[in-house]
């Protein structure tokens, strides 16, 4: 398992503390969750871009086609 050290400025530390207080989780849990959320967003974007590229007319696709 990797251990990573992250330096935060005062504002970033304040934001991280606010999130950990709000979600009632440890900082490491919050950072991991955020990392996975960003990764899922990237995967979704890639899927959509690939789907659009595979169509002859990428400007017009239906919702049903998007999720096929």
PyMOL Python script that loads the backbone (N, CA, C, O; Angstrom):
from pymol import cmd

cmd.read_pdbstr("""\
ATOM      1  N   UNK A   1       0.848  -1.174   0.000  1.00  0.00           N
ATOM      2  CA  UNK A   1       0.000   0.000   0.000  1.00  0.00           C
ATOM      3  C   UNK A   1       0.891   1.233   0.000  1.00  0.00           C
ATOM      4  O   UNK A   1       1.885   1.299   0.724  1.00  0.00           O
ATOM      5  N   UNK A   2       0.527   2.191  -0.809  1.00  0.00           N
ATOM      6  CA  UNK A   2       1.299   3.427  -0.918  1.00  0.00           C
ATOM      7  C   UNK A   2       0.844   4.444   0.128  1.00  0.00           C
ATOM      8  O   UNK A   2      -0.334   4.519   0.479  1.00  0.00           O
ATOM      9  N   UNK A   3       1.789   5.206   0.604  1.00  0.00           N
ATOM     10  CA  UNK A   3       1.502   6.313   1.504  1.00  0.00           C
ATOM     11  C   UNK A   3       1.928   7.579   0.785  1.00  0.00           C
ATOM     12  O   UNK A   3       3.063   7.685   0.320  1.00  0.00           O
ATOM     13  N   UNK A   4       1.023   8.535   0.692  1.00  0.00           N
ATOM     14  CA  UNK A   4       1.290   9.765  -0.044  1.00  0.00           C
ATOM     15  C   UNK A   4       1.142  10.947   0.899  1.00  0.00           C
ATOM     16  O   UNK A   4       0.203  11.010   1.693  1.00  0.00           O
ATOM     17  N   UNK A   5       2.062  11.865   0.806  1.00  0.00           N
ATOM     18  CA  UNK A   5       2.005  13.091   1.588  1.00  0.00           C
ATOM     19  C   UNK A   5       1.548  14.227   0.685  1.00  0.00           C
ATOM     20  O   UNK A   5       2.059  14.394  -0.422  1.00  0.00           O
ATOM     21  N   UNK A   6       0.589  15.003   1.160  1.00  0.00           N
ATOM     22  CA  UNK A   6       0.046  16.110   0.373  1.00  0.00           C
ATOM     23  C   UNK A   6       0.179  17.393   1.176  1.00  0.00           C
ATOM     24  O   UNK A   6      -0.234  17.447   2.334  1.00  0.00           O
ATOM     25  N   UNK A   7       0.744  18.407   0.580  1.00  0.00           N
ATOM     26  CA  UNK A   7       0.862  19.703   1.236  1.00  0.00           C
ATOM     27  C   UNK A   7      -0.328  20.570   0.828  1.00  0.00           C
ATOM     28  O   UNK A   7      -0.646  20.701  -0.354  1.00  0.00           O
ATOM     29  N   UNK A   8      -0.972  21.152   1.823  1.00  0.00           N
ATOM     30  CA  UNK A   8      -2.120  22.009   1.573  1.00  0.00           C
ATOM     31  C   UNK A   8      -1.845  23.400   2.120  1.00  0.00           C
ATOM     32  O   UNK A   8      -1.261  23.562   3.192  1.00  0.00           O
ATOM     33  N   UNK A   9      -2.280  24.402   1.360  1.00  0.00           N
ATOM     34  CA  UNK A   9      -2.193  25.754   1.910  1.00  0.00           C
ATOM     35  C   UNK A   9      -3.348  25.948   2.892  1.00  0.00           C
ATOM     36  O   UNK A   9      -4.171  25.048   3.061  1.00  0.00           O
ATOM     37  N   UNK A  10      -3.414  27.078   3.519  1.00  0.00           N
ATOM     38  CA  UNK A  10      -4.411  27.336   4.565  1.00  0.00           C
ATOM     39  C   UNK A  10      -5.836  27.192   4.035  1.00  0.00           C
ATOM     40  O   UNK A  10      -6.685  26.589   4.691  1.00  0.00           O
ATOM     41  N   UNK A  11      -6.098  27.740   2.861  1.00  0.00           N
ATOM     42  CA  UNK A  11      -7.446  27.667   2.275  1.00  0.00           C
ATOM     43  C   UNK A  11      -7.817  26.226   1.938  1.00  0.00           C
ATOM     44  O   UNK A  11      -8.935  25.794   2.216  1.00  0.00           O
ATOM     45  N   UNK A  12      -6.890  25.482   1.344  1.00  0.00           N
ATOM     46  CA  UNK A  12      -7.152  24.088   0.996  1.00  0.00           C
ATOM     47  C   UNK A  12      -7.403  23.249   2.250  1.00  0.00           C
ATOM     48  O   UNK A  12      -8.270  22.375   2.259  1.00  0.00           O
ATOM     49  N   UNK A  13      -6.645  23.520   3.295  1.00  0.00           N
ATOM     50  CA  UNK A  13      -6.837  22.815   4.557  1.00  0.00           C
ATOM     51  C   UNK A  13      -8.205  23.127   5.161  1.00  0.00           C
ATOM     52  O   UNK A  13      -8.864  22.239   5.701  1.00  0.00           O
ATOM     53  N   UNK A  14      -8.627  24.372   5.071  1.00  0.00           N
ATOM     54  CA  UNK A  14      -9.939  24.763   5.574  1.00  0.00           C
ATOM     55  C   UNK A  14     -11.049  24.032   4.818  1.00  0.00           C
ATOM     56  O   UNK A  14     -12.008  23.549   5.420  1.00  0.00           O
ATOM     57  N   UNK A  15     -10.909  23.956   3.501  1.00  0.00           N
ATOM     58  CA  UNK A  15     -11.909  23.275   2.674  1.00  0.00           C
ATOM     59  C   UNK A  15     -11.942  21.786   3.004  1.00  0.00           C
ATOM     60  O   UNK A  15     -13.017  21.204   3.147  1.00  0.00           O
ATOM     61  N   UNK A  16     -10.772  21.170   3.125  1.00  0.00           N
ATOM     62  CA  UNK A  16     -10.716  19.751   3.455  1.00  0.00           C
ATOM     63  C   UNK A  16     -11.355  19.483   4.818  1.00  0.00           C
ATOM     64  O   UNK A  16     -12.089  18.508   4.973  1.00  0.00           O
ATOM     65  N   UNK A  17     -11.090  20.318   5.781  1.00  0.00           N
ATOM     66  CA  UNK A  17     -11.680  20.169   7.109  1.00  0.00           C
ATOM     67  C   UNK A  17     -13.202  20.312   7.028  1.00  0.00           C
ATOM     68  O   UNK A  17     -13.933  19.559   7.670  1.00  0.00           O
ATOM     69  N   UNK A  18     -13.672  21.271   6.245  1.00  0.00           N
ATOM     70  CA  UNK A  18     -15.125  21.463   6.094  1.00  0.00           C
ATOM     71  C   UNK A  18     -15.778  20.220   5.491  1.00  0.00           C
ATOM     72  O   UNK A  18     -16.847  19.801   5.935  1.00  0.00           O
ATOM     73  N   UNK A  19     -15.142  19.636   4.488  1.00  0.00           N
ATOM     74  CA  UNK A  19     -15.683  18.418   3.868  1.00  0.00           C
ATOM     75  C   UNK A  19     -15.670  17.239   4.829  1.00  0.00           C
ATOM     76  O   UNK A  19     -16.647  16.495   4.918  1.00  0.00           O
ATOM     77  N   UNK A  20     -14.575  17.069   5.543  1.00  0.00           N
ATOM     78  CA  UNK A  20     -14.516  15.937   6.479  1.00  0.00           C
ATOM     79  C   UNK A  20     -15.540  16.105   7.600  1.00  0.00           C
ATOM     80  O   UNK A  20     -16.124  15.119   8.048  1.00  0.00           O
ATOM     81  N   UNK A  21     -15.763  17.310   8.051  1.00  0.00           N
ATOM     82  CA  UNK A  21     -16.788  17.557   9.066  1.00  0.00           C
ATOM     83  C   UNK A  21     -18.187  17.285   8.508  1.00  0.00           C
ATOM     84  O   UNK A  21     -19.026  16.681   9.176  1.00  0.00           O
ATOM     85  N   UNK A  22     -18.422  17.732   7.296  1.00  0.00           N
ATOM     86  CA  UNK A  22     -19.744  17.581   6.681  1.00  0.00           C
ATOM     87  C   UNK A  22     -20.076  16.110   6.434  1.00  0.00           C
ATOM     88  O   UNK A  22     -21.174  15.655   6.753  1.00  0.00           O
ATOM     89  N   UNK A  23     -19.104  15.355   5.852  1.00  0.00           N
ATOM     90  CA  UNK A  23     -19.341  13.959   5.498  1.00  0.00           C
ATOM     91  C   UNK A  23     -19.024  12.982   6.637  1.00  0.00           C
ATOM     92  O   UNK A  23     -19.308  11.789   6.523  1.00  0.00           O
ATOM     93  N   UNK A  24     -18.443  13.476   7.726  1.00  0.00           N
ATOM     94  CA  UNK A  24     -18.094  12.648   8.887  1.00  0.00           C
ATOM     95  C   UNK A  24     -17.191  11.478   8.490  1.00  0.00           C
ATOM     96  O   UNK A  24     -17.440  10.331   8.859  1.00  0.00           O
ATOM     97  N   UNK A  25     -16.144  11.791   7.735  1.00  0.00           N
ATOM     98  CA  UNK A  25     -15.164  10.780   7.325  1.00  0.00           C
ATOM     99  C   UNK A  25     -13.761  11.317   7.569  1.00  0.00           C
ATOM    100  O   UNK A  25     -13.552  12.518   7.738  1.00  0.00           O
ATOM    101  N   UNK A  26     -12.814  10.399   7.582  1.00  0.00           N
ATOM    102  CA  UNK A  26     -11.410  10.781   7.718  1.00  0.00           C
ATOM    103  C   UNK A  26     -10.935  11.448   6.426  1.00  0.00           C
ATOM    104  O   UNK A  26     -11.534  11.272   5.365  1.00  0.00           O
ATOM    105  N   UNK A  27      -9.861  12.206   6.533  1.00  0.00           N
ATOM    106  CA  UNK A  27      -9.320  12.898   5.353  1.00  0.00           C
ATOM    107  C   UNK A  27      -8.928  11.913   4.262  1.00  0.00           C
ATOM    108  O   UNK A  27      -9.210  12.144   3.087  1.00  0.00           O
ATOM    109  N   UNK A  28      -8.282  10.820   4.641  1.00  0.00           N
ATOM    110  CA  UNK A  28      -7.857   9.846   3.629  1.00  0.00           C
ATOM    111  C   UNK A  28      -9.056   9.247   2.899  1.00  0.00           C
ATOM    112  O   UNK A  28      -9.003   9.036   1.687  1.00  0.00           O
ATOM    113  N   UNK A  29     -10.127   8.975   3.624  1.00  0.00           N
ATOM    114  CA  UNK A  29     -11.341   8.434   3.007  1.00  0.00           C
ATOM    115  C   UNK A  29     -11.931   9.430   2.023  1.00  0.00           C
ATOM    116  O   UNK A  29     -12.341   9.063   0.922  1.00  0.00           O
ATOM    117  N   UNK A  30     -11.970  10.678   2.424  1.00  0.00           N
ATOM    118  CA  UNK A  30     -12.509  11.721   1.556  1.00  0.00           C
ATOM    119  C   UNK A  30     -11.669  11.872   0.289  1.00  0.00           C
ATOM    120  O   UNK A  30     -12.219  11.992  -0.806  1.00  0.00           O
ATOM    121  N   UNK A  31     -10.358  11.867   0.428  1.00  0.00           N
ATOM    122  CA  UNK A  31      -9.479  12.001  -0.737  1.00  0.00           C
ATOM    123  C   UNK A  31      -9.623  10.805  -1.676  1.00  0.00           C
ATOM    124  O   UNK A  31      -9.640  10.973  -2.896  1.00  0.00           O
ATOM    125  N   UNK A  32      -9.725   9.604  -1.118  1.00  0.00           N
ATOM    126  CA  UNK A  32      -9.916   8.411  -1.958  1.00  0.00           C
ATOM    127  C   UNK A  32     -11.243   8.481  -2.700  1.00  0.00           C
ATOM    128  O   UNK A  32     -11.307   8.203  -3.898  1.00  0.00           O
ATOM    129  N   UNK A  33     -12.306   8.856  -1.982  1.00  0.00           N
ATOM    130  CA  UNK A  33     -13.625   8.966  -2.603  1.00  0.00           C
ATOM    131  C   UNK A  33     -13.599   9.995  -3.733  1.00  0.00           C
ATOM    132  O   UNK A  33     -14.156   9.762  -4.806  1.00  0.00           O
ATOM    133  N   UNK A  34     -12.954  11.124  -3.486  1.00  0.00           N
ATOM    134  CA  UNK A  34     -12.849  12.159  -4.516  1.00  0.00           C
ATOM    135  C   UNK A  34     -12.091  11.648  -5.733  1.00  0.00           C
ATOM    136  O   UNK A  34     -12.467  11.928  -6.871  1.00  0.00           O
ATOM    137  N   UNK A  35     -11.026  10.901  -5.489  1.00  0.00           N
ATOM    138  CA  UNK A  35     -10.234  10.341  -6.581  1.00  0.00           C
ATOM    139  C   UNK A  35     -11.089   9.406  -7.439  1.00  0.00           C
ATOM    140  O   UNK A  35     -11.043   9.472  -8.667  1.00  0.00           O
ATOM    141  N   UNK A  36     -11.868   8.536  -6.793  1.00  0.00           N
ATOM    142  CA  UNK A  36     -12.719   7.609  -7.542  1.00  0.00           C
ATOM    143  C   UNK A  36     -13.821   8.342  -8.293  1.00  0.00           C
ATOM    144  O   UNK A  36     -14.157   7.962  -9.415  1.00  0.00           O
ATOM    145  N   UNK A  37     -14.383   9.369  -7.704  1.00  0.00           N
ATOM    146  CA  UNK A  37     -15.413  10.153  -8.381  1.00  0.00           C
ATOM    147  C   UNK A  37     -14.855  10.796  -9.653  1.00  0.00           C
ATOM    148  O   UNK A  37     -15.500  10.769 -10.701  1.00  0.00           O
ATOM    149  N   UNK A  38     -13.663  11.369  -9.558  1.00  0.00           N
ATOM    150  CA  UNK A  38     -13.028  11.970 -10.729  1.00  0.00           C
ATOM    151  C   UNK A  38     -12.729  10.921 -11.793  1.00  0.00           C
ATOM    152  O   UNK A  38     -12.915  11.164 -12.985  1.00  0.00           O
ATOM    153  N   UNK A  39     -12.267   9.761 -11.356  1.00  0.00           N
ATOM    154  CA  UNK A  39     -11.978   8.675 -12.296  1.00  0.00           C
ATOM    155  C   UNK A  39     -13.255   8.242 -13.023  1.00  0.00           C
ATOM    156  O   UNK A  39     -13.237   8.041 -14.237  1.00  0.00           O
ATOM    157  N   UNK A  40     -14.356   8.098 -12.289  1.00  0.00           N
ATOM    158  CA  UNK A  40     -15.627   7.739 -12.920  1.00  0.00           C
ATOM    159  C   UNK A  40     -16.073   8.799 -13.918  1.00  0.00           C
ATOM    160  O   UNK A  40     -16.592   8.467 -14.983  1.00  0.00           O
ATOM    161  N   UNK A  41     -15.877  10.070 -13.585  1.00  0.00           N
ATOM    162  CA  UNK A  41     -16.220  11.152 -14.514  1.00  0.00           C
ATOM    163  C   UNK A  41     -15.437  11.029 -15.814  1.00  0.00           C
ATOM    164  O   UNK A  41     -15.994  11.186 -16.901  1.00  0.00           O
ATOM    165  N   UNK A  42     -14.143  10.749 -15.697  1.00  0.00           N
ATOM    166  CA  UNK A  42     -13.300  10.593 -16.887  1.00  0.00           C
ATOM    167  C   UNK A  42     -13.761   9.400 -17.715  1.00  0.00           C
ATOM    168  O   UNK A  42     -13.824   9.484 -18.941  1.00  0.00           O
ATOM    169  N   UNK A  43     -14.084   8.289 -17.055  1.00  0.00           N
ATOM    170  CA  UNK A  43     -14.565   7.113 -17.775  1.00  0.00           C
ATOM    171  C   UNK A  43     -15.870   7.421 -18.506  1.00  0.00           C
ATOM    172  O   UNK A  43     -16.056   6.998 -19.646  1.00  0.00           O
ATOM    173  N   UNK A  44     -16.767   8.149 -17.862  1.00  0.00           N
ATOM    174  CA  UNK A  44     -18.028   8.529 -18.503  1.00  0.00           C
ATOM    175  C   UNK A  44     -17.776   9.400 -19.731  1.00  0.00           C
ATOM    176  O   UNK A  44     -18.385   9.188 -20.779  1.00  0.00           O
ATOM    177  N   UNK A  45     -16.891  10.370 -19.605  1.00  0.00           N
ATOM    178  CA  UNK A  45     -16.567  11.255 -20.722  1.00  0.00           C
ATOM    179  C   UNK A  45     -15.979  10.456 -21.877  1.00  0.00           C
ATOM    180  O   UNK A  45     -16.360  10.664 -23.029  1.00  0.00           O
ATOM    181  N   UNK A  46     -15.061   9.547 -21.585  1.00  0.00           N
ATOM    182  CA  UNK A  46     -14.467   8.709 -22.638  1.00  0.00           C
ATOM    183  C   UNK A  46     -15.521   7.870 -23.344  1.00  0.00           C
ATOM    184  O   UNK A  46     -15.509   7.753 -24.569  1.00  0.00           O
ATOM    185  N   UNK A  47     -16.434   7.286 -22.569  1.00  0.00           N
ATOM    186  CA  UNK A  47     -17.491   6.479 -23.151  1.00  0.00           C
ATOM    187  C   UNK A  47     -18.339   7.311 -24.108  1.00  0.00           C
ATOM    188  O   UNK A  47     -18.623   6.890 -25.229  1.00  0.00           O
ATOM    189  N   UNK A  48     -18.737   8.486 -23.657  1.00  0.00           N
ATOM    190  CA  UNK A  48     -19.574   9.361 -24.483  1.00  0.00           C
ATOM    191  C   UNK A  48     -18.827   9.795 -25.741  1.00  0.00           C
ATOM    192  O   UNK A  48     -19.392   9.782 -26.835  1.00  0.00           O
ATOM    193  N   UNK A  49     -17.561  10.177 -25.591  1.00  0.00           N
ATOM    194  CA  UNK A  49     -16.780  10.597 -26.756  1.00  0.00           C
ATOM    195  C   UNK A  49     -16.634   9.460 -27.763  1.00  0.00           C
ATOM    196  O   UNK A  49     -16.746   9.687 -28.968  1.00  0.00           O
ATOM    197  N   UNK A  50     -16.387   8.246 -27.289  1.00  0.00           N
ATOM    198  CA  UNK A  50     -16.266   7.096 -28.190  1.00  0.00           C
ATOM    199  C   UNK A  50     -17.588   6.813 -28.893  1.00  0.00           C
ATOM    200  O   UNK A  50     -17.613   6.486 -30.079  1.00  0.00           O
ATOM    201  N   UNK A  51     -18.672   6.941 -28.160  1.00  0.00           N
ATOM    202  CA  UNK A  51     -19.990   6.698 -28.740  1.00  0.00           C
ATOM    203  C   UNK A  51     -20.299   7.734 -29.822  1.00  0.00           C
ATOM    204  O   UNK A  51     -20.818   7.387 -30.883  1.00  0.00           O
ATOM    205  N   UNK A  52     -19.987   8.984 -29.561  1.00  0.00           N
ATOM    206  CA  UNK A  52     -20.224  10.047 -30.529  1.00  0.00           C
ATOM    207  C   UNK A  52     -19.362   9.823 -31.772  1.00  0.00           C
ATOM    208  O   UNK A  52     -19.844   9.989 -32.893  1.00  0.00           O
ATOM    209  N   UNK A  53     -18.104   9.451 -31.589  1.00  0.00           N
ATOM    210  CA  UNK A  53     -17.199   9.215 -32.722  1.00  0.00           C
ATOM    211  C   UNK A  53     -17.687   8.074 -33.600  1.00  0.00           C
ATOM    212  O   UNK A  53     -17.444   8.080 -34.807  1.00  0.00           O
ATOM    213  N   UNK A  54     -18.369   7.095 -33.018  1.00  0.00           N
ATOM    214  CA  UNK A  54     -18.795   5.933 -33.792  1.00  0.00           C
ATOM    215  C   UNK A  54     -20.035   6.209 -34.653  1.00  0.00           C
ATOM    216  O   UNK A  54     -20.396   5.393 -35.500  1.00  0.00           O
ATOM    217  N   UNK A  55     -20.670   7.329 -34.441  1.00  0.00           N
ATOM    218  CA  UNK A  55     -21.862   7.672 -35.217  1.00  0.00           C
ATOM    219  C   UNK A  55     -21.486   8.513 -36.434  1.00  0.00           C
ATOM    220  O   UNK A  55     -20.531   9.289 -36.390  1.00  0.00           O
ATOM    221  N   UNK A  56     -22.239   8.357 -37.516  1.00  0.00           N
ATOM    222  CA  UNK A  56     -21.979   9.143 -38.716  1.00  0.00           C
ATOM    223  C   UNK A  56     -22.343  10.602 -38.495  1.00  0.00           C
ATOM    224  O   UNK A  56     -21.651  11.492 -38.990  1.00  0.00           O
ATOM    225  N   UNK A  57     -23.410  10.858 -37.764  1.00  0.00           N
ATOM    226  CA  UNK A  57     -23.840  12.216 -37.477  1.00  0.00           C
ATOM    227  C   UNK A  57     -23.759  12.430 -35.962  1.00  0.00           C
ATOM    228  O   UNK A  57     -24.760  12.263 -35.264  1.00  0.00           O
ATOM    229  N   UNK A  58     -22.586  12.794 -35.450  1.00  0.00           N
ATOM    230  CA  UNK A  58     -22.401  12.862 -33.993  1.00  0.00           C
ATOM    231  C   UNK A  58     -23.191  13.961 -33.292  1.00  0.00           C
ATOM    232  O   UNK A  58     -23.248  13.983 -32.062  1.00  0.00           O
ATOM    233  N   UNK A  59     -23.797  14.866 -34.042  1.00  0.00           N
ATOM    234  CA  UNK A  59     -24.555  15.941 -33.407  1.00  0.00           C
ATOM    235  C   UNK A  59     -25.901  15.464 -32.887  1.00  0.00           C
ATOM    236  O   UNK A  59     -26.471  16.086 -31.991  1.00  0.00           O
ATOM    237  N   UNK A  60     -26.419  14.368 -33.435  1.00  0.00           N
ATOM    238  CA  UNK A  60     -27.749  13.926 -33.069  1.00  0.00           C
ATOM    239  C   UNK A  60     -27.732  12.446 -32.710  1.00  0.00           C
ATOM    240  O   UNK A  60     -27.669  11.585 -33.588  1.00  0.00           O
ATOM    241  N   UNK A  61     -27.790  12.156 -31.403  1.00  0.00           N
ATOM    242  CA  UNK A  61     -27.966  10.787 -30.960  1.00  0.00           C
ATOM    243  C   UNK A  61     -29.056  10.785 -29.891  1.00  0.00           C
ATOM    244  O   UNK A  61     -29.227  11.763 -29.163  1.00  0.00           O
ATOM    245  N   UNK A  62     -29.780   9.692 -29.805  1.00  0.00           N
ATOM    246  CA  UNK A  62     -30.841   9.601 -28.826  1.00  0.00           C
ATOM    247  C   UNK A  62     -30.282   9.132 -27.499  1.00  0.00           C
ATOM    248  O   UNK A  62     -29.171   8.606 -27.433  1.00  0.00           O
ATOM    249  N   UNK A  63     -31.049   9.322 -26.454  1.00  0.00           N
ATOM    250  CA  UNK A  63     -30.651   8.851 -25.125  1.00  0.00           C
ATOM    251  C   UNK A  63     -30.524   7.329 -25.144  1.00  0.00           C
ATOM    252  O   UNK A  63     -29.607   6.772 -24.540  1.00  0.00           O
ATOM    253  N   UNK A  64     -31.428   6.670 -25.825  1.00  0.00           N
ATOM    254  CA  UNK A  64     -31.384   5.205 -25.915  1.00  0.00           C
ATOM    255  C   UNK A  64     -30.078   4.751 -26.574  1.00  0.00           C
ATOM    256  O   UNK A  64     -29.472   3.776 -26.130  1.00  0.00           O
ATOM    257  N   UNK A  65     -29.645   5.442 -27.618  1.00  0.00           N
ATOM    258  CA  UNK A  65     -28.393   5.094 -28.297  1.00  0.00           C
ATOM    259  C   UNK A  65     -27.189   5.319 -27.391  1.00  0.00           C
ATOM    260  O   UNK A  65     -26.212   4.573 -27.455  1.00  0.00           O
ATOM    261  N   UNK A  66     -27.254   6.318 -26.570  1.00  0.00           N
ATOM    262  CA  UNK A  66     -26.149   6.628 -25.675  1.00  0.00           C
ATOM    263  C   UNK A  66     -25.901   5.497 -24.690  1.00  0.00           C
ATOM    264  O   UNK A  66     -24.749   5.230 -24.349  1.00  0.00           O
ATOM    265  N   UNK A  67     -26.930   4.837 -24.231  1.00  0.00           N
ATOM    266  CA  UNK A  67     -26.813   3.807 -23.209  1.00  0.00           C
ATOM    267  C   UNK A  67     -26.871   2.388 -23.748  1.00  0.00           C
ATOM    268  O   UNK A  67     -27.048   1.440 -22.984  1.00  0.00           O
ATOM    269  N   UNK A  68     -26.725   2.236 -25.045  1.00  0.00           N
ATOM    270  CA  UNK A  68     -26.708   0.894 -25.643  1.00  0.00           C
ATOM    271  C   UNK A  68     -25.335   0.297 -25.502  1.00  0.00           C
ATOM    272  O   UNK A  68     -25.104  -0.830 -25.939  1.00  0.00           O
TER     273      UNK A  68
END
""", "prot")
cmd.dss("prot")
cmd.show_as("cartoon", "prot")
cmd.util.cbc("prot")
cmd.orient("prot")
